[in-house]
């Protein structure tokens, strides 16, 4: 069970497959287990590295303030522990925020950048609707069980049509999500880090080849935020995932994996 110690905490990571290194960074409150639909496809051609962010899974969960910059430092430490000088980096949601900060602070560590369902934050960030924001904020104080809360948030994470027609796939996601439930205080610390994230005035400095992915039915991080990233990052490619919500890695798994592999092939 690979664990490295960095920035005062243990960080759990895994390595799958062989080839050029590809680091995957997961989103708010989720562990590396939530990449289970992505790892098999990408590890056929790449050395895929996944890890648990601080606050979740088998990594340390300090009850002190988190920031996206601090989590980017954690990410750099995982690359060091895996013996990787530079990697392709793919982050979704909060993981995409971390990936942006990593690319800005350590551009020599980034071979290419993939940003999924994420935002630059800042003055032009498009907020979710009030009911979505309230639900996300209330998670930490809810008396609901982890499974009940996972299903309560499903309507803001998946498109309505997918949730109605593919509850079996959503149930598989929920099962992985609650194997090691996030602790309420750690959830809030990660959420506060996300709310403070702001790279808007800096992302035009990103020089790495970049692919932006976003579902146009995303209720949590509205689609317009992906458009902003693609417009501001020089020469970024942009894939609109038609009809998909925030968890597009489930809703459009095959399509997205194929696009990611096509993008990486030319980097």
C-alpha positions in Angstrom: 0.0 0.0 0.0 2.1 3.0 -1.2 2.0 5.9 1.2 4.2 8.9 1.1 4.5 11.6 3.8 4.4 15.2 2.7 3.4 18.5 4.1 2.8 16.9 7.5 0.4 14.2 6.4 0.3 10.7 4.8 -0.8 10.6 1.2 -2.1 7.3 -0.3 -1.4 6.5 -4.0 -1.6 3.7 -6.5 0.1 3.0 -9.8 -1.6 1.1 -12.6 -0.1 0.1 -16.0 3.0 1.0 -17.8 4.0 3.8 -20.2 4.2 7.6 -20.0 3.0 8.7 -16.6 -0.5 10.1 -16.3 -1.6 11.5 -13.0 -5.3 11.6 -12.2 -6.6 14.1 -9.6 -10.1 13.5 -8.1 -12.7 16.0 -7.1 -14.4 17.2 -3.9 -15.0 14.6 -1.2 -14.2 11.7 -3.5 -11.3 9.2 -3.2 -9.2 7.6 -5.9 -11.7 4.8 -6.1 -14.0 7.1 -8.1 -11.7 6.7 -11.1 -12.7 3.1 -11.4 -14.4 3.7 -14.8 -11.3 5.5 -16.1 -8.3 3.6 -15.0 -8.9 0.4 -17.0 -9.0 2.3 -20.3 -6.1 4.6 -19.7 -3.8 2.2 -18.0 -3.6 0.0 -21.2 -1.3 2.7 -22.6 -0.1 4.8 -19.7 1.3 4.5 -16.2 -1.7 5.8 -14.4 -1.1 7.3 -10.9 -4.1 8.0 -8.7 -4.2 9.2 -5.1 -6.4 10.3 -2.2 -6.4 14.0 -1.6 -5.9 15.3 1.9 -9.1 14.8 3.8 -10.4 11.7 2.1 -9.8 7.9 1.8 -6.5 6.6 3.2 -4.7 9.9 3.2 -4.3 12.1 6.2 -7.3 14.3 7.4 -5.9 17.2 9.4 -8.5 19.5 10.9 -6.7 22.6 9.8 -7.3 24.9 6.8 -6.9 23.4 3.3 -6.2 25.4 0.1 -5.9 24.4 -3.5 -2.3 25.5 -3.5 -1.6 23.2 -0.5 -3.3 20.3 -2.3 -1.1 21.1 -5.4 1.9 20.7 -3.2 0.5 17.3 -2.0 0.1 16.4 -5.7 3.7 17.3 -6.5 4.8 15.1 -3.5 2.9 12.1 -5.0 4.7 12.6 -8.3 8.0 12.7 -6.4 7.1 9.5 -4.5 6.2 7.7 -7.7 9.6 8.7 -9.1 8.0 10.8 -11.9 9.8 14.0 -13.1 6.9 15.1 -15.4 3.5 13.6 -16.2 0.3 14.2 -18.2 -2.1 15.5 -15.6 -5.9 15.0 -15.6 -8.0 16.7 -13.0 -11.8 16.8 -12.6 -13.8 19.4 -10.6 -11.7 20.2 -7.5 -9.0 18.1 -9.1 -9.0 20.4 -12.1 -8.5 23.3 -9.8 -5.5 21.6 -8.3 -4.2 20.7 -11.7 -4.4 24.4 -12.8 -2.4 25.5 -9.8 0.2 22.7 -10.3 0.6 23.7 -14.0 1.1 27.4 -13.0 3.6 26.7 -10.2 5.5 23.7 -11.6 5.1 24.0 -15.4 8.2 21.7 -15.9 6.3 18.8 -14.2 3.4 19.0 -16.7 3.6 17.2 -20.1 0.0 18.0 -20.9 -3.1 19.1 -19.0 -6.7 17.8 -19.1 -9.3 19.8 -17.2 -12.7 18.3 -16.7 -15.9 19.9 -15.3 -13.9 22.6 -13.5 -13.4 26.3 -13.2 -10.8 29.0 -12.9 -12.9 30.6 -10.2 -12.5 34.3 -9.7 -14.5 37.2 -10.9 -15.9 35.4 -14.0 -16.9 32.2 -12.2 -20.5 31.2 -13.0 -22.1 30.1 -9.8 -24.6 27.1 -9.5 -28.1 27.9 -8.6 -29.0 28.8 -5.0 -30.6 25.4 -4.3 -27.5 23.6 -5.5 -25.2 25.8 -3.4 -27.4 25.3 -0.3 -27.4 21.5 -0.7 -23.6 21.4 -1.0 -23.2 23.6 2.0 -25.7 21.6 4.1 -23.9 18.2 3.5 -21.5 18.7 6.4 -24.3 19.2 9.0 -26.8 16.7 7.6 -27.9 13.8 9.8 -28.3 11.6 6.7 -26.2 8.6 6.3 -23.4 8.7 3.6 -25.5 6.6 1.3 -28.6 8.8 1.8 -26.6 11.9 1.2 -25.0 10.4 -2.0 -28.5 9.8 -3.4 -29.7 13.2 -2.2 -27.0 14.9 -4.2 -27.4 12.7 -7.3 -29.8 15.1 -9.0 -27.2 17.9 -9.1 -24.3 15.5 -10.1 -26.0 13.7 -13.0 -28.3 14.8 -15.8 -32.0 14.1 -15.2 -32.3 11.7 -18.1 -29.2 9.7 -17.0 -30.4 9.5 -13.4 -33.8 8.3 -14.6 -32.5 5.7 -17.1 -29.3 4.5 -15.5 -29.8 4.2 -11.8 -27.7 1.0 -11.8 -24.6 2.9 -12.9 -25.3 5.7 -10.4 -25.7 3.0 -7.7 -22.2 1.6 -8.6 -20.8 5.1 -8.2 -22.5 5.5 -4.8 -21.1 2.2 -3.7 -17.5 3.3 -4.4 -18.2 6.8 -2.9 -19.2 5.4 0.5 -16.6 2.7 0.9 -14.6 5.3 2.9 -17.1 8.1 3.6 -15.8 11.6 3.9 -15.9 13.1 7.4 -18.0 16.2 7.7 -15.2 18.5 8.8 -12.9 17.3 6.0 -15.7 17.8 3.5 -16.1 21.4 4.6 -12.3 22.1 4.5 -12.1 20.8 1.0 -15.2 22.8 0.0 -13.8 26.0 1.5 -10.6 25.5 -0.5 -12.7 25.2 -3.7 -14.7 28.3 -2.9 -11.4 30.3 -2.5 -9.9 29.0 -5.7 -9.0 31.7 -8.2 -6.7 31.3 -11.2 -8.7 33.5 -13.6 -6.0 36.2 -14.0 -3.3 33.6 -14.4 -4.5 30.8 -16.6 -3.4 32.5 -19.8 0.1 31.8 -18.6 -0.4 28.0 -18.9 1.8 26.8 -21.7 1.1 23.0 -21.6 -1.1 21.5 -24.3 -4.5 21.5 -22.7 -7.8 19.7 -23.2 -10.9 21.0 -21.5 -13.9 18.7 -21.0 -17.3 19.8 -19.8 -20.9 18.5 -19.8 -23.4 21.1 -21.0 -26.0 19.9 -18.4 -23.6 20.4 -15.4 -25.5 21.9 -12.5 -22.7 22.0 -10.0 -20.0 23.7 -12.1 -22.0 25.3 -14.9 -20.9 24.8 -18.5 -19.9 28.4 -19.0 -16.9 27.9 -16.7 -15.5 25.3 -19.1 -15.9 27.7 -21.9 -14.0 30.4 -20.0 -11.1 28.0 -19.4 -10.9 27.0 -23.0 -11.0 30.6 -24.2 -8.3 31.8 -21.8 -5.8 29.0 -21.9 -3.7 29.4 -25.1 -4.6 26.9 -27.8 -6.7 24.8 -25.6 -8.9 22.1 -27.1 -12.5 22.0 -25.9 -15.0 19.1 -25.9 -18.6 19.7 -25.1 -20.1 16.6 -23.7 -23.7 16.8 -25.0 -26.4 16.3 -22.3 -24.0 15.2 -19.6 -24.0 16.4 -16.0 -21.1 16.9 -13.6 -20.2 13.2 -13.3 -19.5 12.9 -17.1 -16.9 10.1 -16.3 -20.0 7.9 -15.7 -22.5 9.4 -18.2 -20.1 9.5 -21.2 -17.3 7.2 -20.1 -16.4 5.6 -23.4 -16.6 8.9 -25.3 -14.4 10.7 -22.8 -11.8 8.0 -22.5 -11.5 7.9 -26.3 -11.1 11.7 -26.5 -8.5 11.7 -23.7 -6.5 8.9 -25.4 -6.7 10.7 -28.7 -5.5 13.9 -27.2 -2.6 12.2 -25.3 -1.4 10.4 -28.4 -0.2 13.6 -29.9 1.5 15.1 -26.8 
